[in-house]
């Protein structure tokens, strides 16, 4: 597993240690979770290749009916 090193101001490090402690995680694990969350928000490489690939019956939205009548807010 790779190791990353970074430098932050002392006050940032202090706050980061407190957040990791509050989350009941080591500083390393807490930082790894943040990095995974940030990087994991990208689409997989072949994600958009799936568009238009549905081979079943056409999807149809059923009737939605009438809207419910609600009292107006004051």
mmCIF file of the C-alpha atoms, coordinates in Angstrom:
data_MODEL
# 
_entry.id   MODEL 
# 
loop_
_atom_site.group_PDB 
_atom_site.id 
_atom_site.type_symbol 
_atom_site.label_atom_id 
_atom_site.label_alt_id 
_atom_site.label_comp_id 
_atom_site.label_asym_id 
_atom_site.label_entity_id 
_atom_site.label_seq_id 
_atom_site.pdbx_PDB_ins_code 
_atom_site.Cartn_x 
_atom_site.Cartn_y 
_atom_site.Cartn_z 
_atom_site.occupancy 
_atom_site.B_iso_or_equiv 
_atom_site.pdbx_formal_charge 
_atom_site.auth_seq_id 
_atom_site.auth_comp_id 
_atom_site.auth_asym_id 
_atom_site.auth_atom_id 
_atom_site.pdbx_PDB_model_num 
ATOM 1  C CA . UNK A 1 1  ? 0.000   0.000  0.000   1.00 0.00 ? 1  UNK A CA 1 
ATOM 2  C CA . UNK A 1 2  ? 1.321   3.424  -0.941  1.00 0.00 ? 2  UNK A CA 1 
ATOM 3  C CA . UNK A 1 3  ? 2.146   6.080  1.612   1.00 0.00 ? 3  UNK A CA 1 
ATOM 4  C CA . UNK A 1 4  ? 1.452   9.758  1.039   1.00 0.00 ? 4  UNK A CA 1 
ATOM 5  C CA . UNK A 1 5  ? 3.090   12.600 2.905   1.00 0.00 ? 5  UNK A CA 1 
ATOM 6  C CA . UNK A 1 6  ? 1.807   16.146 3.158   1.00 0.00 ? 6  UNK A CA 1 
ATOM 7  C CA . UNK A 1 7  ? 2.464   19.264 5.160   1.00 0.00 ? 7  UNK A CA 1 
ATOM 8  C CA . UNK A 1 8  ? -0.266  21.343 6.778   1.00 0.00 ? 8  UNK A CA 1 
ATOM 9  C CA . UNK A 1 9  ? -0.237  24.194 9.292   1.00 0.00 ? 9  UNK A CA 1 
ATOM 10 C CA . UNK A 1 10 ? -0.158  23.110 12.927  1.00 0.00 ? 10 UNK A CA 1 
ATOM 11 C CA . UNK A 1 11 ? -3.688  24.374 13.594  1.00 0.00 ? 11 UNK A CA 1 
ATOM 12 C CA . UNK A 1 12 ? -5.048  22.349 10.653  1.00 0.00 ? 12 UNK A CA 1 
ATOM 13 C CA . UNK A 1 13 ? -3.251  19.251 11.930  1.00 0.00 ? 13 UNK A CA 1 
ATOM 14 C CA . UNK A 1 14 ? -4.698  19.794 15.412  1.00 0.00 ? 14 UNK A CA 1 
ATOM 15 C CA . UNK A 1 15 ? -8.245  20.082 14.043  1.00 0.00 ? 15 UNK A CA 1 
ATOM 16 C CA . UNK A 1 16 ? -7.703  17.061 11.821  1.00 0.00 ? 16 UNK A CA 1 
ATOM 17 C CA . UNK A 1 17 ? -6.513  14.943 14.762  1.00 0.00 ? 17 UNK A CA 1 
ATOM 18 C CA . UNK A 1 18 ? -9.606  15.994 16.719  1.00 0.00 ? 18 UNK A CA 1 
ATOM 19 C CA . UNK A 1 19 ? -11.933 15.037 13.866  1.00 0.00 ? 19 UNK A CA 1 
ATOM 20 C CA . UNK A 1 20 ? -10.246 11.650 13.474  1.00 0.00 ? 20 UNK A CA 1 
ATOM 21 C CA . UNK A 1 21 ? -10.522 11.041 17.218  1.00 0.00 ? 21 UNK A CA 1 
ATOM 22 C CA . UNK A 1 22 ? -14.198 12.044 17.174  1.00 0.00 ? 22 UNK A CA 1 
ATOM 23 C CA . UNK A 1 23 ? -14.763 9.549  14.324  1.00 0.00 ? 23 UNK A CA 1 
ATOM 24 C CA . UNK A 1 24 ? -12.960 6.838  16.359  1.00 0.00 ? 24 UNK A CA 1 
ATOM 25 C CA . UNK A 1 25 ? -10.407 6.408  13.556  1.00 0.00 ? 25 UNK A CA 1 
ATOM 26 C CA . UNK A 1 26 ? -6.696  6.753  13.282  1.00 0.00 ? 26 UNK A CA 1 
ATOM 27 C CA . UNK A 1 27 ? -5.496  9.861  11.480  1.00 0.00 ? 27 UNK A CA 1 
ATOM 28 C CA . UNK A 1 28 ? -4.276  7.684  8.618   1.00 0.00 ? 28 UNK A CA 1 
ATOM 29 C CA . UNK A 1 29 ? -7.602  5.869  8.252   1.00 0.00 ? 29 UNK A CA 1 
ATOM 30 C CA . UNK A 1 30 ? -9.553  9.119  8.500   1.00 0.00 ? 30 UNK A CA 1 
ATOM 31 C CA . UNK A 1 31 ? -7.446  10.701 5.756   1.00 0.00 ? 31 UNK A CA 1 
ATOM 32 C CA . UNK A 1 32 ? -7.749  7.572  3.585   1.00 0.00 ? 32 UNK A CA 1 
ATOM 33 C CA . UNK A 1 33 ? -11.557 7.747  3.890   1.00 0.00 ? 33 UNK A CA 1 
ATOM 34 C CA . UNK A 1 34 ? -11.570 11.385 2.802   1.00 0.00 ? 34 UNK A CA 1 
ATOM 35 C CA . UNK A 1 35 ? -9.362  10.615 -0.199  1.00 0.00 ? 35 UNK A CA 1 
ATOM 36 C CA . UNK A 1 36 ? -11.498 7.605  -1.212  1.00 0.00 ? 36 UNK A CA 1 
ATOM 37 C CA . UNK A 1 37 ? -14.645 9.703  -0.981  1.00 0.00 ? 37 UNK A CA 1 
ATOM 38 C CA . UNK A 1 38 ? -13.127 12.466 -3.102  1.00 0.00 ? 38 UNK A CA 1 
ATOM 39 C CA . UNK A 1 39 ? -11.704 10.182 -5.781  1.00 0.00 ? 39 UNK A CA 1 
ATOM 40 C CA . UNK A 1 40 ? -14.586 7.701  -5.743  1.00 0.00 ? 40 UNK A CA 1 
ATOM 41 C CA . UNK A 1 41 ? -17.080 10.310 -6.928  1.00 0.00 ? 41 UNK A CA 1 
ATOM 42 C CA . UNK A 1 42 ? -15.969 9.949  -10.550 1.00 0.00 ? 42 UNK A CA 1 
ATOM 43 C CA . UNK A 1 43 ? -17.852 7.875  -13.101 1.00 0.00 ? 43 UNK A CA 1 
ATOM 44 C CA . UNK A 1 44 ? -16.320 4.495  -14.006 1.00 0.00 ? 44 UNK A CA 1 
ATOM 45 C CA . UNK A 1 45 ? -14.496 4.550  -17.360 1.00 0.00 ? 45 UNK A CA 1 
ATOM 46 C CA . UNK A 1 46 ? -17.146 2.557  -19.249 1.00 0.00 ? 46 UNK A CA 1 
ATOM 47 C CA . UNK A 1 47 ? -20.215 3.993  -17.462 1.00 0.00 ? 47 UNK A CA 1 
ATOM 48 C CA . UNK A 1 48 ? -21.554 6.025  -20.383 1.00 0.00 ? 48 UNK A CA 1 
ATOM 49 C CA . UNK A 1 49 ? -21.188 3.070  -22.775 1.00 0.00 ? 49 UNK A CA 1 
ATOM 50 C CA . UNK A 1 50 ? -24.302 1.633  -21.105 1.00 0.00 ? 50 UNK A CA 1 
ATOM 51 C CA . UNK A 1 51 ? -26.626 4.371  -22.351 1.00 0.00 ? 51 UNK A CA 1 
ATOM 52 C CA . UNK A 1 52 ? -29.049 3.049  -24.941 1.00 0.00 ? 52 UNK A CA 1 
ATOM 53 C CA . UNK A 1 53 ? -28.134 -0.558 -24.241 1.00 0.00 ? 53 UNK A CA 1 
ATOM 54 C CA . UNK A 1 54 ? -31.547 -1.572 -22.769 1.00 0.00 ? 54 UNK A CA 1 
ATOM 55 C CA . UNK A 1 55 ? -32.786 -4.602 -24.713 1.00 0.00 ? 55 UNK A CA 1 
ATOM 56 C CA . UNK A 1 56 ? -36.111 -5.280 -22.969 1.00 0.00 ? 56 UNK A CA 1 
ATOM 57 C CA . UNK A 1 57 ? -39.598 -3.955 -23.606 1.00 0.00 ? 57 UNK A CA 1 
ATOM 58 C CA . UNK A 1 58 ? -39.884 -0.168 -23.823 1.00 0.00 ? 58 UNK A CA 1 
ATOM 59 C CA . UNK A 1 59 ? -40.239 1.403  -20.407 1.00 0.00 ? 59 UNK A CA 1 
ATOM 60 C CA . UNK A 1 60 ? -43.510 3.253  -19.916 1.00 0.00 ? 60 UNK A CA 1 
ATOM 61 C CA . UNK A 1 61 ? -44.510 5.417  -17.002 1.00 0.00 ? 61 UNK A CA 1 
ATOM 62 C CA . UNK A 1 62 ? -47.945 4.482  -15.627 1.00 0.00 ? 62 UNK A CA 1 
ATOM 63 C CA . UNK A 1 63 ? -50.689 7.083  -15.158 1.00 0.00 ? 63 UNK A CA 1 
ATOM 64 C CA . UNK A 1 64 ? -49.973 9.281  -12.155 1.00 0.00 ? 64 UNK A CA 1 
ATOM 65 C CA . UNK A 1 65 ? -53.558 10.121 -11.266 1.00 0.00 ? 65 UNK A CA 1 
ATOM 66 C CA . UNK A 1 66 ? -54.802 13.407 -9.860  1.00 0.00 ? 66 UNK A CA 1 
ATOM 67 C CA . UNK A 1 67 ? -52.858 15.636 -7.528  1.00 0.00 ? 67 UNK A CA 1 
ATOM 68 C CA . UNK A 1 68 ? -53.886 15.648 -3.899  1.00 0.00 ? 68 UNK A CA 1 
ATOM 69 C CA . UNK A 1 69 ? -55.577 18.878 -2.796  1.00 0.00 ? 69 UNK A CA 1 
ATOM 70 C CA . UNK A 1 70 ? -53.862 20.321 0.278   1.00 0.00 ? 70 UNK A CA 1 
ATOM 71 C CA . UNK A 1 71 ? -54.549 23.268 2.489   1.00 0.00 ? 71 UNK A CA 1 
ATOM 72 C CA . UNK A 1 72 ? -52.571 26.388 1.634   1.00 0.00 ? 72 UNK A CA 1 
ATOM 73 C CA . UNK A 1 73 ? -49.793 27.513 3.961   1.00 0.00 ? 73 UNK A CA 1 
ATOM 74 C CA . UNK A 1 74 ? -50.397 30.773 5.768   1.00 0.00 ? 74 UNK A CA 1 
# 
